């Protein structure tokens, strides 16, 4: 049994029910099965199982006779006389000390990540304006010709300056509206933040989320100069499929311009993530998009992935996937096109807190200086938690507290789930908005964990055979 801990992705299915297992003495120490164990059939060998522990993120191939020894110990108290096997079970955390409170350990991880003040995350909307009118946009009612001014820029800089001496990293997401519609703020504020970080030896990382329509080669070269490490663009199918869902504000198409920009920018930006927003109506649109990327030598430059369209504004309610349906469709996409590409390797990734929305030292800053917890709340006056212009960061507002005080380890449903260390309760915004847990909030990968783990094990074995 060779245990590996690998960074990557997320998922669940059948499990060993650890909660009811008897506690047995092993090698002088009371041991019990971890509550975060999974055991799946290994498709390539009927005599082996895949063992995975979501708290340690360890994966192992386990012979079925070893698995029987393990379950005999856990269920019937039959001692394991194979010392190396015991050491491996403990190393992968398939067995833990009787005194180990795994849920409390997970809570400590949550709180440590959530209240870490050495990392600051800022989502900065350079404008509330947008040149697109996407059918499913959750910001549709908040689009307006408001552009961030220098007073707001200076207030952002003042906030960063107050904390810069205690920071190890500053993470920026450039957002909108469409952030490239206000390149003056983008460039001016970027340079100032980069200088601050360099002067104080703070790691600077930046991502821009753009519709790609204004991403010419000249703009891409400027983004690279401004240390933008990743660009996310959305395309919802080829040609008319995309143009119907993501038209310009005047109704005209956008697909050809975006794809031309991708070709023109090849090799300029370090990483481009191409999000393919997907519902049941455009479910196989990814096939034509991936073929386009391959035919234009973009597959090594552009990382395509599927995004689940959620009906925030009553768009196509019956045509949207739920989490389980989307996860299966997403796996088909991955298996068909991406599983052989090394950088597309998907593997469960452990979390502390879920995202910037429930992180104390992260802020979403709208173009007018108003503060929010989640970018999906921008423009909604009921979700505003303060303003950066008067230094009110909203730490005592009801909305702020609802995001940062929710403890998933105390949730009566989630704290029983053995996938919790990977999911950490799912999207805080969707939870606050009352979306159904199983249908929308649970991690998509939970439903096809066995499939991704089978691919992971096979790829690792292939690498070992080559070396």
One Martini backbone bead per residue (centre of mass of N, CA, C, O) as a GRO file, in nm:
protein
  467
    1UNK     BB    1   0.089   0.041   0.029
    2UNK     BB    2   0.082   0.357  -0.139
    3UNK     BB    3   0.113   0.676  -0.017
    4UNK     BB    4  -0.043   0.981  -0.137
    5UNK     BB    5   0.006   1.339  -0.166
    6UNK     BB    6  -0.215   1.546  -0.360
    7UNK     BB    7  -0.268   1.815  -0.546
    8UNK     BB    8  -0.602   1.991  -0.662
    9UNK     BB    9  -0.922   1.889  -0.612
   10UNK     BB   10  -1.277   1.736  -0.601
   11UNK     BB   11  -1.500   1.454  -0.379
   12UNK     BB   12  -1.800   1.128  -0.376
   13UNK     BB   13  -1.958   0.816  -0.217
   14UNK     BB   14  -1.851   0.563  -0.094
   15UNK     BB   15  -1.815   0.441   0.255
   16UNK     BB   16  -1.667   0.422   0.560
   17UNK     BB   17  -1.829   0.394   0.865
   18UNK     BB   18  -1.668   0.546   1.132
   19UNK     BB   19  -1.871   0.635   1.360
   20UNK     BB   20  -1.939   0.308   1.451
   21UNK     BB   21  -1.665   0.227   1.534
   22UNK     BB   22  -1.466   0.054   1.713
   23UNK     BB   23  -1.239   0.072   1.976
   24UNK     BB   24  -0.889  -0.018   1.948
   25UNK     BB   25  -0.607  -0.182   2.041
   26UNK     BB   26  -0.278  -0.064   1.904
   27UNK     BB   27   0.032  -0.079   2.002
   28UNK     BB   28  -0.071   0.076   2.283
   29UNK     BB   29  -0.300   0.223   2.104
   30UNK     BB   30  -0.577   0.391   2.059
   31UNK     BB   31  -0.787   0.325   1.779
   32UNK     BB   32  -0.938   0.472   1.478
   33UNK     BB   33  -1.139   0.555   1.236
   34UNK     BB   34  -1.177   0.770   1.011
   35UNK     BB   35  -1.436   0.995   0.900
   36UNK     BB   36  -1.259   1.049   0.603
   37UNK     BB   37  -1.322   0.790   0.448
   38UNK     BB   38  -1.246   0.613   0.137
   39UNK     BB   39  -1.383   0.340  -0.078
   40UNK     BB   40  -1.282   0.213  -0.398
   41UNK     BB   41  -1.289   0.085  -0.686
   42UNK     BB   42  -1.046  -0.059  -0.901
   43UNK     BB   43  -1.067  -0.082  -1.239
   44UNK     BB   44  -0.771  -0.225  -1.302
   45UNK     BB   45  -0.825  -0.400  -1.017
   46UNK     BB   46  -1.010  -0.635  -0.838
   47UNK     BB   47  -0.784  -0.662  -0.587
   48UNK     BB   48  -0.843  -0.346  -0.552
   49UNK     BB   49  -0.834  -0.037  -0.372
   50UNK     BB   50  -0.934   0.293  -0.310
   51UNK     BB   51  -0.781   0.512  -0.082
   52UNK     BB   52  -0.933   0.798   0.095
   53UNK     BB   53  -0.839   1.111   0.263
   54UNK     BB   54  -0.968   1.432   0.322
   55UNK     BB   55  -0.775   1.540   0.556
   56UNK     BB   56  -0.487   1.442   0.422
   57UNK     BB   57  -0.497   1.377   0.102
   58UNK     BB   58  -0.480   1.066   0.078
   59UNK     BB   59  -0.363   0.804  -0.145
   60UNK     BB   60  -0.445   0.447  -0.198
   61UNK     BB   61  -0.352   0.125  -0.260
   62UNK     BB   62  -0.562  -0.165  -0.174
   63UNK     BB   63  -0.576  -0.462  -0.082
   64UNK     BB   64  -0.836  -0.668  -0.003
   65UNK     BB   65  -0.694  -0.818   0.231
   66UNK     BB   66  -0.619  -0.554   0.378
   67UNK     BB   67  -0.904  -0.444   0.411
   68UNK     BB   68  -1.001  -0.674   0.592
   69UNK     BB   69  -0.802  -0.623   0.819
   70UNK     BB   70  -0.900  -0.339   0.875
   71UNK     BB   71  -1.205  -0.405   0.934
   72UNK     BB   72  -1.154  -0.611   1.157
   73UNK     BB   73  -1.036  -0.406   1.348
   74UNK     BB   74  -1.265  -0.189   1.353
   75UNK     BB   75  -1.518  -0.397   1.408
   76UNK     BB   76  -1.361  -0.654   1.592
   77UNK     BB   77  -1.056  -0.616   1.717
   78UNK     BB   78  -0.846  -0.724   1.517
   79UNK     BB   79  -0.530  -0.745   1.506
   80UNK     BB   80  -0.244  -0.597   1.357
   81UNK     BB   81   0.071  -0.761   1.253
   82UNK     BB   82   0.142  -0.526   1.043
   83UNK     BB   83   0.346  -0.267   1.091
   84UNK     BB   84   0.358  -0.127   0.813
   85UNK     BB   85   0.053  -0.103   0.770
   86UNK     BB   86  -0.001   0.070   1.016
   87UNK     BB   87   0.181   0.308   0.938
   88UNK     BB   88   0.024   0.375   0.676
   89UNK     BB   89  -0.253   0.427   0.804
   90UNK     BB   90  -0.147   0.663   0.981
   91UNK     BB   91  -0.019   0.842   0.762
   92UNK     BB   92  -0.308   0.862   0.601
   93UNK     BB   93  -0.544   0.860   0.828
   94UNK     BB   94  -0.719   0.589   0.854
   95UNK     BB   95  -0.580   0.608   1.130
   96UNK     BB   96  -0.653   0.716   1.467
   97UNK     BB   97  -0.655   0.840   1.752
   98UNK     BB   98  -0.884   0.832   1.996
   99UNK     BB   99  -0.825   1.147   2.081
  100UNK     BB  100  -0.909   1.237   1.806
  101UNK     BB  101  -1.048   1.553   1.685
  102UNK     BB  102  -1.130   1.616   1.370
  103UNK     BB  103  -1.333   1.851   1.381
  104UNK     BB  104  -1.153   2.043   1.544
  105UNK     BB  105  -0.924   2.046   1.341
  106UNK     BB  106  -1.100   2.170   1.116
  107UNK     BB  107  -1.172   2.427   1.268
  108UNK     BB  108  -0.885   2.534   1.293
  109UNK     BB  109  -0.839   2.558   0.990
  110UNK     BB  110  -1.064   2.757   0.936
  111UNK     BB  111  -0.974   2.988   1.132
  112UNK     BB  112  -0.688   3.028   1.026
  113UNK     BB  113  -0.777   3.116   0.738
  114UNK     BB  114  -0.994   3.337   0.800
  115UNK     BB  115  -0.781   3.504   1.021
  116UNK     BB  116  -0.561   3.576   0.821
  117UNK     BB  117  -0.339   3.873   0.818
  118UNK     BB  118  -0.105   3.801   0.594
  119UNK     BB  119  -0.353   3.804   0.401
  120UNK     BB  120  -0.470   3.984   0.111
  121UNK     BB  121  -0.797   4.032  -0.042
  122UNK     BB  122  -0.884   4.189  -0.361
  123UNK     BB  123  -1.181   4.310  -0.514
  124UNK     BB  124  -1.172   4.511  -0.815
  125UNK     BB  125  -1.393   4.751  -0.946
  126UNK     BB  126  -1.344   4.972  -1.203
  127UNK     BB  127  -1.649   4.906  -1.293
  128UNK     BB  128  -2.016   4.901  -1.359
  129UNK     BB  129  -1.962   4.857  -1.645
  130UNK     BB  130  -2.083   4.714  -1.969
  131UNK     BB  131  -2.064   4.566  -2.304
  132UNK     BB  132  -2.254   4.353  -2.196
  133UNK     BB  133  -2.568   4.117  -2.214
  134UNK     BB  134  -2.609   3.872  -2.030
  135UNK     BB  135  -2.866   3.661  -1.960
  136UNK     BB  136  -2.738   3.548  -1.658
  137UNK     BB  137  -2.670   3.799  -1.509
  138UNK     BB  138  -2.630   3.912  -1.170
  139UNK     BB  139  -2.565   4.233  -1.269
  140UNK     BB  140  -2.785   4.356  -1.452
  141UNK     BB  141  -2.910   4.578  -1.236
  142UNK     BB  142  -2.596   4.715  -1.187
  143UNK     BB  143  -2.556   4.849  -1.451
  144UNK     BB  144  -2.330   5.132  -1.480
  145UNK     BB  145  -2.164   5.455  -1.541
  146UNK     BB  146  -1.927   5.356  -1.325
  147UNK     BB  147  -1.606   5.496  -1.224
  148UNK     BB  148  -1.319   5.480  -1.092
  149UNK     BB  149  -1.146   5.695  -0.884
  150UNK     BB  150  -0.883   5.846  -0.717
  151UNK     BB  151  -1.010   5.842  -0.436
  152UNK     BB  152  -1.052   5.535  -0.426
  153UNK     BB  153  -0.766   5.452  -0.484
  154UNK     BB  154  -0.641   5.591  -0.231
  155UNK     BB  155  -0.806   5.428  -0.024
  156UNK     BB  156  -0.683   5.159  -0.098
  157UNK     BB  157  -0.389   5.230  -0.041
  158UNK     BB  158  -0.428   5.306   0.258
  159UNK     BB  159  -0.518   5.026   0.350
  160UNK     BB  160  -0.261   4.874   0.265
  161UNK     BB  161  -0.055   5.045   0.425
  162UNK     BB  162  -0.166   4.964   0.713
  163UNK     BB  163  -0.075   4.638   0.645
  164UNK     BB  164   0.201   4.577   0.494
  165UNK     BB  165   0.392   4.488   0.741
  166UNK     BB  166   0.200   4.208   0.785
  167UNK     BB  167   0.245   4.103   0.502
  168UNK     BB  168   0.297   3.836   0.252
  169UNK     BB  169   0.026   3.887   0.074
  170UNK     BB  170  -0.126   4.007  -0.241
  171UNK     BB  171  -0.461   3.966  -0.370
  172UNK     BB  172  -0.587   4.027  -0.703
  173UNK     BB  173  -0.914   4.111  -0.841
  174UNK     BB  174  -1.021   4.199  -1.149
  175UNK     BB  175  -1.327   4.381  -1.202
  176UNK     BB  176  -1.690   4.414  -1.242
  177UNK     BB  177  -1.798   4.441  -1.489
  178UNK     BB  178  -1.556   4.573  -1.715
  179UNK     BB  179  -1.227   4.630  -1.646
  180UNK     BB  180  -1.119   4.724  -1.944
  181UNK     BB  181  -1.291   5.005  -1.939
  182UNK     BB  182  -1.061   5.089  -1.696
  183UNK     BB  183  -0.731   5.133  -1.748
  184UNK     BB  184  -0.646   5.366  -1.571
  185UNK     BB  185  -0.695   5.235  -1.299
  186UNK     BB  186  -0.555   4.969  -1.344
  187UNK     BB  187  -0.270   5.089  -1.386
  188UNK     BB  188  -0.233   5.282  -1.148
  189UNK     BB  189  -0.296   5.078  -0.917
  190UNK     BB  190  -0.100   4.858  -0.988
  191UNK     BB  191   0.166   5.015  -0.959
  192UNK     BB  192   0.124   5.095  -0.664
  193UNK     BB  193   0.098   4.805  -0.545
  194UNK     BB  194   0.364   4.693  -0.648
  195UNK     BB  195   0.549   4.892  -0.504
  196UNK     BB  196   0.461   4.827  -0.218
  197UNK     BB  197   0.548   4.527  -0.228
  198UNK     BB  198   0.846   4.564  -0.304
  199UNK     BB  199   0.926   4.747  -0.057
  200UNK     BB  200   0.798   4.496   0.149
  201UNK     BB  201   0.822   4.201   0.052
  202UNK     BB  202   0.549   4.134  -0.113
  203UNK     BB  203   0.338   3.929  -0.251
  204UNK     BB  204   0.217   3.948  -0.592
  205UNK     BB  205  -0.124   3.891  -0.712
  206UNK     BB  206  -0.303   3.855  -1.037
  207UNK     BB  207  -0.644   3.884  -1.158
  208UNK     BB  208  -0.856   3.871  -1.453
  209UNK     BB  209  -1.205   3.939  -1.524
  210UNK     BB  210  -1.310   3.883  -1.861
  211UNK     BB  211  -1.471   3.888  -2.180
  212UNK     BB  212  -1.233   3.966  -2.415
  213UNK     BB  213  -1.304   4.203  -2.619
  214UNK     BB  214  -1.045   4.406  -2.518
  215UNK     BB  215  -0.810   4.176  -2.564
  216UNK     BB  216  -0.553   4.281  -2.685
  217UNK     BB  217  -0.224   4.268  -2.732
  218UNK     BB  218  -0.161   4.537  -2.594
  219UNK     BB  219  -0.315   4.472  -2.334
  220UNK     BB  220  -0.163   4.210  -2.264
  221UNK     BB  221   0.117   4.346  -2.233
  222UNK     BB  222   0.026   4.525  -1.998
  223UNK     BB  223  -0.060   4.300  -1.804
  224UNK     BB  224   0.218   4.176  -1.780
  225UNK     BB  225   0.352   4.433  -1.664
  226UNK     BB  226   0.119   4.418  -1.421
  227UNK     BB  227   0.130   4.119  -1.305
  228UNK     BB  228  -0.062   3.929  -1.459
  229UNK     BB  229  -0.112   3.577  -1.414
  230UNK     BB  230  -0.434   3.582  -1.488
  231UNK     BB  231  -0.700   3.496  -1.724
  232UNK     BB  232  -1.057   3.533  -1.747
  233UNK     BB  233  -1.272   3.374  -1.985
  234UNK     BB  234  -1.587   3.374  -2.166
  235UNK     BB  235  -1.735   3.084  -2.341
  236UNK     BB  236  -2.064   2.947  -2.474
  237UNK     BB  237  -1.955   2.882  -2.756
  238UNK     BB  238  -2.009   2.884  -3.087
  239UNK     BB  239  -2.103   3.157  -3.222
  240UNK     BB  240  -2.441   3.176  -3.184
  241UNK     BB  241  -2.444   3.061  -2.903
  242UNK     BB  242  -2.279   3.286  -2.772
  243UNK     BB  243  -2.427   3.541  -2.890
  244UNK     BB  244  -2.696   3.485  -2.739
  245UNK     BB  245  -2.568   3.493  -2.436
  246UNK     BB  246  -2.311   3.720  -2.524
  247UNK     BB  247  -2.384   4.017  -2.594
  248UNK     BB  248  -2.393   4.314  -2.674
  249UNK     BB  249  -2.565   4.596  -2.589
  250UNK     BB  250  -2.670   4.598  -2.910
  251UNK     BB  251  -2.677   4.262  -2.985
  252UNK     BB  252  -2.416   4.187  -3.086
  253UNK     BB  253  -2.153   4.005  -3.152
  254UNK     BB  254  -1.842   3.836  -2.983
  255UNK     BB  255  -1.682   3.580  -3.068
  256UNK     BB  256  -1.473   3.661  -3.288
  257UNK     BB  257  -1.314   3.865  -3.118
  258UNK     BB  258  -1.224   3.680  -2.890
  259UNK     BB  259  -1.073   3.463  -3.065
  260UNK     BB  260  -0.876   3.661  -3.192
  261UNK     BB  261  -0.746   3.749  -2.927
  262UNK     BB  262  -0.633   3.476  -2.848
  263UNK     BB  263  -0.447   3.449  -3.089
  264UNK     BB  264  -0.292   3.725  -3.053
  265UNK     BB  265  -0.207   3.641  -2.733
  266UNK     BB  266  -0.019   3.426  -2.782
  267UNK     BB  267   0.234   3.414  -2.528
  268UNK     BB  268   0.187   3.667  -2.339
  269UNK     BB  269   0.032   3.514  -2.135
  270UNK     BB  270   0.068   3.282  -1.879
  271UNK     BB  271  -0.264   3.266  -1.828
  272UNK     BB  272  -0.565   3.108  -1.963
  273UNK     BB  273  -0.905   3.099  -1.869
  274UNK     BB  274  -1.173   2.905  -2.015
  275UNK     BB  275  -1.497   2.967  -1.967
  276UNK     BB  276  -1.781   2.734  -1.990
  277UNK     BB  277  -2.086   2.807  -1.980
  278UNK     BB  278  -2.335   2.568  -1.845
  279UNK     BB  279  -2.612   2.403  -1.986
  280UNK     BB  280  -2.845   2.206  -2.141
  281UNK     BB  281  -2.835   2.375  -2.417
  282UNK     BB  282  -2.483   2.379  -2.415
  283UNK     BB  283  -2.343   2.103  -2.325
  284UNK     BB  284  -2.155   2.049  -2.613
  285UNK     BB  285  -1.984   2.310  -2.680
  286UNK     BB  286  -1.691   2.222  -2.596
  287UNK     BB  287  -1.605   2.067  -2.848
  288UNK     BB  288  -1.567   2.311  -3.042
  289UNK     BB  289  -1.372   2.470  -2.864
  290UNK     BB  290  -1.142   2.263  -2.844
  291UNK     BB  291  -1.098   2.242  -3.147
  292UNK     BB  292  -1.017   2.533  -3.185
  293UNK     BB  293  -0.769   2.526  -3.001
  294UNK     BB  294  -0.619   2.306  -3.158
  295UNK     BB  295  -0.626   2.441  -3.450
  296UNK     BB  296  -0.473   2.712  -3.299
  297UNK     BB  297  -0.256   2.641  -3.085
  298UNK     BB  298  -0.404   2.680  -2.766
  299UNK     BB  299  -0.393   2.438  -2.554
  300UNK     BB  300  -0.112   2.548  -2.410
  301UNK     BB  301  -0.251   2.843  -2.330
  302UNK     BB  302  -0.544   2.727  -2.278
  303UNK     BB  303  -0.783   2.677  -2.006
  304UNK     BB  304  -1.043   2.471  -2.007
  305UNK     BB  305  -1.374   2.513  -1.850
  306UNK     BB  306  -1.652   2.447  -1.653
  307UNK     BB  307  -1.955   2.631  -1.589
  308UNK     BB  308  -2.222   2.676  -1.375
  309UNK     BB  309  -2.535   2.765  -1.434
  310UNK     BB  310  -2.718   2.999  -1.239
  311UNK     BB  311  -3.041   3.110  -1.141
  312UNK     BB  312  -3.049   3.441  -1.045
  313UNK     BB  313  -3.264   3.575  -1.288
  314UNK     BB  314  -3.461   3.344  -1.411
  315UNK     BB  315  -3.280   3.188  -1.598
  316UNK     BB  316  -3.349   2.895  -1.713
  317UNK     BB  317  -3.439   2.706  -1.472
  318UNK     BB  318  -3.486   2.416  -1.624
  319UNK     BB  319  -3.182   2.433  -1.779
  320UNK     BB  320  -3.032   2.374  -1.522
  321UNK     BB  321  -2.805   2.240  -1.339
  322UNK     BB  322  -2.712   2.041  -1.103
  323UNK     BB  323  -2.449   1.930  -0.929
  324UNK     BB  324  -2.461   1.634  -1.020
  325UNK     BB  325  -2.508   1.672  -1.325
  326UNK     BB  326  -2.261   1.851  -1.375
  327UNK     BB  327  -2.035   1.660  -1.275
  328UNK     BB  328  -2.082   1.444  -1.496
  329UNK     BB  329  -2.041   1.631  -1.737
  330UNK     BB  330  -1.758   1.731  -1.656
  331UNK     BB  331  -1.623   1.454  -1.670
  332UNK     BB  332  -1.668   1.402  -1.968
  333UNK     BB  333  -1.499   1.638  -2.060
  334UNK     BB  334  -1.237   1.552  -1.928
  335UNK     BB  335  -1.207   1.264  -2.047
  336UNK     BB  336  -1.223   1.349  -2.354
  337UNK     BB  337  -0.991   1.609  -2.345
  338UNK     BB  338  -0.793   1.638  -2.056
  339UNK     BB  339  -0.660   1.379  -1.909
  340UNK     BB  340  -0.376   1.389  -2.092
  341UNK     BB  341  -0.317   1.664  -1.956
  342UNK     BB  342  -0.113   1.744  -1.706
  343UNK     BB  343  -0.237   2.037  -1.620
  344UNK     BB  344  -0.540   1.885  -1.580
  345UNK     BB  345  -0.509   1.770  -1.312
  346UNK     BB  346  -0.743   1.610  -1.097
  347UNK     BB  347  -0.767   1.690  -0.744
  348UNK     BB  348  -0.822   1.703  -0.436
  349UNK     BB  349  -0.867   2.006  -0.237
  350UNK     BB  350  -0.789   2.156   0.036
  351UNK     BB  351  -0.940   2.350   0.300
  352UNK     BB  352  -1.042   2.610   0.485
  353UNK     BB  353  -1.173   2.828   0.371
  354UNK     BB  354  -1.349   2.894   0.086
  355UNK     BB  355  -1.321   3.222   0.050
  356UNK     BB  356  -1.323   3.564   0.043
  357UNK     BB  357  -1.610   3.599   0.174
  358UNK     BB  358  -1.495   3.430   0.454
  359UNK     BB  359  -1.262   3.644   0.479
  360UNK     BB  360  -1.155   3.890   0.681
  361UNK     BB  361  -0.901   4.003   0.475
  362UNK     BB  362  -1.139   4.060   0.265
  363UNK     BB  363  -1.242   4.256  -0.035
  364UNK     BB  364  -1.513   4.420  -0.199
  365UNK     BB  365  -1.467   4.677  -0.453
  366UNK     BB  366  -1.633   4.913  -0.578
  367UNK     BB  367  -1.633   5.181  -0.788
  368UNK     BB  368  -1.768   5.365  -0.539
  369UNK     BB  369  -1.639   5.213  -0.260
  370UNK     BB  370  -1.805   4.990  -0.192
  371UNK     BB  371  -1.871   4.717   0.030
  372UNK     BB  372  -1.817   4.360   0.007
  373UNK     BB  373  -1.805   4.006   0.022
  374UNK     BB  374  -1.936   3.959  -0.267
  375UNK     BB  375  -1.956   3.998  -0.609
  376UNK     BB  376  -2.270   3.916  -0.615
  377UNK     BB  377  -2.350   4.182  -0.429
  378UNK     BB  378  -2.308   4.394  -0.618
  379UNK     BB  379  -2.544   4.668  -0.601
  380UNK     BB  380  -2.662   4.575  -0.323
  381UNK     BB  381  -2.763   4.759  -0.058
  382UNK     BB  382  -2.817   4.514   0.149
  383UNK     BB  383  -2.491   4.409   0.106
  384UNK     BB  384  -2.361   4.640   0.225
  385UNK     BB  385  -2.061   4.699   0.459
  386UNK     BB  386  -1.950   4.974   0.330
  387UNK     BB  387  -1.668   5.217   0.302
  388UNK     BB  388  -1.356   5.321   0.190
  389UNK     BB  389  -1.400   5.639   0.219
  390UNK     BB  390  -1.463   5.595   0.560
  391UNK     BB  391  -1.323   5.327   0.682
  392UNK     BB  392  -1.570   5.124   0.656
  393UNK     BB  393  -1.539   4.764   0.676
  394UNK     BB  394  -1.792   4.608   0.819
  395UNK     BB  395  -1.729   4.415   1.083
  396UNK     BB  396  -2.039   4.473   1.222
  397UNK     BB  397  -2.216   4.377   1.019
  398UNK     BB  398  -2.452   4.150   0.944
  399UNK     BB  399  -2.336   4.049   0.675
  400UNK     BB  400  -2.048   4.004   0.760
  401UNK     BB  401  -2.106   3.803   0.994
  402UNK     BB  402  -2.249   3.586   0.824
  403UNK     BB  403  -1.991   3.508   0.668
  404UNK     BB  404  -1.754   3.485   0.914
  405UNK     BB  405  -1.934   3.299   1.137
  406UNK     BB  406  -1.967   3.055   0.983
  407UNK     BB  407  -1.981   2.707   1.101
  408UNK     BB  408  -1.957   2.406   0.946
  409UNK     BB  409  -1.885   2.220   1.201
  410UNK     BB  410  -2.198   2.296   1.317
  411UNK     BB  411  -2.340   2.164   1.095
  412UNK     BB  412  -2.570   1.902   1.088
  413UNK     BB  413  -2.484   1.808   0.797
  414UNK     BB  414  -2.177   1.867   0.730
  415UNK     BB  415  -2.045   1.728   0.996
  416UNK     BB  416  -2.118   1.427   0.857
  417UNK     BB  417  -1.928   1.472   0.620
  418UNK     BB  418  -1.646   1.320   0.448
  419UNK     BB  419  -1.604   1.593   0.249
  420UNK     BB  420  -1.547   1.859   0.413
  421UNK     BB  421  -1.231   1.928   0.373
  422UNK     BB  422  -1.298   2.006   0.062
  423UNK     BB  423  -1.566   2.191   0.080
  424UNK     BB  424  -1.654   2.374   0.335
  425UNK     BB  425  -1.981   2.418   0.253
  426UNK     BB  426  -1.945   2.602   0.029
  427UNK     BB  427  -2.106   2.861  -0.096
  428UNK     BB  428  -2.185   3.135   0.090
  429UNK     BB  429  -2.385   3.283  -0.092
  430UNK     BB  430  -2.583   3.050  -0.150
  431UNK     BB  431  -2.647   2.999   0.143
  432UNK     BB  432  -2.762   3.289   0.204
  433UNK     BB  433  -2.983   3.253  -0.044
  434UNK     BB  434  -3.110   2.945  -0.009
  435UNK     BB  435  -2.983   2.720  -0.139
  436UNK     BB  436  -2.961   2.405  -0.209
  437UNK     BB  437  -2.735   2.189  -0.100
  438UNK     BB  438  -2.739   1.939  -0.295
  439UNK     BB  439  -2.798   2.095  -0.568
  440UNK     BB  440  -2.565   2.354  -0.531
  441UNK     BB  441  -2.340   2.353  -0.288
  442UNK     BB  442  -2.218   2.110  -0.333
  443UNK     BB  443  -1.961   1.966  -0.450
  444UNK     BB  444  -1.922   1.847  -0.758
  445UNK     BB  445  -1.691   1.629  -0.701
  446UNK     BB  446  -1.839   1.444  -0.497
  447UNK     BB  447  -1.995   1.260  -0.728
  448UNK     BB  448  -1.684   1.178  -0.877
  449UNK     BB  449  -1.437   1.075  -0.712
  450UNK     BB  450  -1.376   0.789  -0.819
  451UNK     BB  451  -1.291   0.879  -1.107
  452UNK     BB  452  -1.050   1.065  -1.037
  453UNK     BB  453  -0.888   0.855  -0.872
  454UNK     BB  454  -0.844   0.656  -1.100
  455UNK     BB  455  -0.682   0.848  -1.277
  456UNK     BB  456  -0.460   0.917  -1.077
  457UNK     BB  457  -0.345   0.633  -1.035
  458UNK     BB  458  -0.279   0.571  -1.332
  459UNK     BB  459  -0.081   0.808  -1.376
  460UNK     BB  460   0.120   0.731  -1.158
  461UNK     BB  461   0.191   0.450  -1.271
  462UNK     BB  462   0.295   0.551  -1.542
  463UNK     BB  463   0.529   0.720  -1.429
  464UNK     BB  464   0.673   0.487  -1.280
  465UNK     BB  465   0.725   0.311  -1.537
  466UNK     BB  466   0.905   0.523  -1.682
  467UNK     BB  467   1.118   0.566  -1.435
   0.00000   0.00000   0.00000
